[in-house]
Amino acid sequence: YQVAPVSGKVTLDGQPLANVTVVFQPSGAKAGATPGPGSTATTDAQGQYTLKTIGETSQPGAVVGPHVVSIALAQKPGAGQEAPAANPLASRIPSTLLNFDVPAAGTTQANFDLKSVTPASVRGAWKSSS
């Protein structure tokens, strides 16, 4: 597999989103194919991140090709399962999986502008239509 440099910015309602984990997982073009390792990074105070592959041979970037991307609050070392829920921001970050196609030349524009999830919109999503 080929790896290319990937960086970008994560925002929530147009504001930089600090201390979130960005995970790129290659989705592969063919069923049963091993597309390569995933990549991860944590955003800085300006919402900026630079990916590194996961594993023993960690290297800057991500595998070239299509990825499923997830974004979640970063857990502090030693934090329990309740730690993210204690952060009021946790309920505002959408749990939608995103898609991104890493180009062979890499990119500095892997940007994600998330929109807040409000308790009312979550309740509305679970309402029955009957």
CORSULSUL-V670786 format. One record per pair of residues at least 6 apart in sequence whose C-alpha atoms are under 8 Angstrom apart, sorted by the first residue. I is the first residue (numbers start at 1). J is the second residue. D is the distance in Angstrom with one decimal. If there is no record, write none. Layout:
[[I,J,D] [I,J,D]]
This chain:
[[1,35,6.9] [1,36,6.1] [1,63,6.5] [1,64,7.5] [2,63,5.6] [2,64,5.7] [2,104,7.7] [3,60,8.0] [3,61,6.0] [3,62,5.1] [3,63,4.3] [3,64,5.6] [3,104,7.7] [4,60,7.7] [4,61,5.1] [4,62,5.6] [4,63,6.4] [4,64,6.2] [4,102,7.5] [4,103,7.4] [4,104,6.1] [4,105,6.2] [4,106,4.6] [4,107,7.9] [5,50,7.9] [5,51,7.3] [5,60,6.0] [5,61,3.9] [5,62,6.4] [5,105,7.7] [5,106,4.8] [5,107,6.3] [5,108,7.8] [6,50,6.0] [6,51,5.7] [6,60,7.8] [6,61,5.0] [6,62,6.3] [6,102,7.6] [6,106,5.6] [6,107,5.0] [6,108,5.8] [6,109,7.8] [6,110,6.8] [7,48,7.4] [7,49,5.5] [7,50,4.2] [7,51,6.1] [7,61,7.8] [7,107,6.4] [7,108,4.6] [7,109,6.4] [7,110,5.8] [8,48,5.7] [8,49,5.6] [8,50,6.8] [8,107,7.9] [8,108,5.3] [8,109,4.9] [8,110,4.4] [8,111,4.8] [8,112,7.9] [9,16,7.5] [9,43,7.6] [9,46,7.8] [9,47,5.1] [9,48,4.3] [9,49,6.2] [9,109,7.5] [9,110,6.8] [9,111,4.7] [9,112,6.4] [10,16,6.1] [10,17,5.6] [10,43,7.4] [10,47,5.0] [10,48,6.6] [10,49,7.9] [10,111,5.8] [10,112,4.9] [10,113,5.9] [10,114,7.4] [11,17,4.9] [11,47,6.3] [11,112,6.3] [11,113,4.7] [11,114,5.9] [12,93,7.6] [12,113,5.8] [12,114,4.7] [12,115,5.6] [12,116,6.5] [13,113,6.8] [13,114,6.1] [13,115,5.1] [13,116,6.4] [14,113,6.5] [14,114,7.8] [16,45,7.2] [16,46,5.2] [16,47,4.5] [16,48,8.0] [17,43,7.2] [17,45,7.2] [17,46,6.9] [17,47,4.7] [18,43,5.3] [18,44,5.2] [18,45,4.7] [18,46,6.3] [18,47,4.9] [18,48,7.9] [19,42,5.8] [19,43,5.0] [19,44,6.0] [19,45,7.1] [19,47,7.6] [19,73,6.5] [19,74,5.7] [20,42,5.4] [20,43,5.5] [20,71,6.6] [20,72,5.4] [20,73,4.3] [20,74,4.7] [21,40,7.0] [21,41,5.8] [21,42,4.5] [21,43,6.6] [21,71,5.6] [21,72,5.3] [21,73,5.9] [21,74,5.0] [22,40,5.5] [22,41,5.4] [22,42,6.1] [22,43,7.5] [22,49,8.0] [22,69,7.1] [22,70,6.0] [22,71,4.7] [22,72,6.9] [23,38,7.1] [23,39,5.8] [23,40,4.5] [23,41,6.8] [23,69,5.6] [23,70,5.3] [23,71,6.5] [24,38,5.6] [24,39,5.1] [24,40,6.2] [24,62,7.4] [24,67,5.8] [24,68,5.9] [24,69,4.6] [24,70,6.8] [25,37,7.3] [25,38,4.4] [25,39,6.6] [25,67,5.2] [25,68,5.3] [25,69,6.3] [26,35,5.9] [26,36,6.7] [26,37,7.1] [26,38,6.1] [26,63,6.8] [26,65,7.1] [26,66,5.9] [26,67,4.2] [26,68,6.4] [27,35,6.8] [27,66,5.7] [27,67,5.0] [27,68,6.2] [28,34,6.9] [28,35,4.9] [28,65,7.3] [28,66,6.5] [28,67,7.7] [29,35,7.8] [29,66,7.6] [35,63,7.7] [36,63,6.5] [37,53,6.3] [37,54,6.1] [37,55,7.3] [37,63,7.2] [38,53,5.8] [38,54,5.7] [38,62,7.0] [38,63,7.5] [39,51,5.8] [39,52,5.2] [39,53,4.0] [39,54,5.3] [39,61,7.1] [39,62,5.6] [39,63,8.0] [40,51,5.2] [40,52,5.7] [40,53,6.4] [40,54,6.8] [41,49,5.9] [41,50,6.0] [41,51,5.0] [41,52,6.6] [42,49,6.0] [42,50,7.9] [42,74,7.0] [43,49,4.7] [50,60,7.7] [50,61,7.3] [51,60,6.0] [51,61,4.9] [51,62,6.5] [52,58,6.2] [52,59,5.4] [52,60,4.2] [52,61,4.9] [52,62,6.6] [53,59,5.4] [53,60,6.3] [53,61,6.2] [53,62,5.9] [61,106,7.8] [62,102,7.2] [63,102,7.1] [64,101,7.5] [64,102,4.9] [64,103,5.8] [64,104,5.5] [64,106,7.8] [65,101,5.2] [65,102,5.0] [65,103,6.5] [65,104,7.7] [66,99,7.2] [66,100,5.9] [66,101,4.2] [66,102,6.2] [67,99,5.7] [67,100,5.3] [67,101,6.0] [67,102,7.4] [68,97,6.5] [68,98,5.7] [68,99,4.7] [68,100,6.6] [69,97,5.7] [69,98,4.8] [69,99,5.6] [69,100,6.9] [70,95,7.7] [70,96,7.4] [70,97,5.3] [70,98,6.4] [71,95,7.6] [71,97,7.9] [72,90,8.0] [72,93,7.3] [72,95,7.8] [73,84,6.4] [73,90,6.7] [74,84,7.9] [75,83,7.1] [75,84,6.8] [84,90,6.0] [85,91,7.3] [91,117,7.0] [91,118,7.5] [91,119,7.7] [92,116,4.8] [92,117,4.6] [92,118,6.1] [93,114,7.4] [93,115,7.5] [93,116,5.8] [93,117,6.1] [94,114,7.3] [94,115,7.2] [94,116,6.6] [94,117,5.7] [100,110,7.6]]
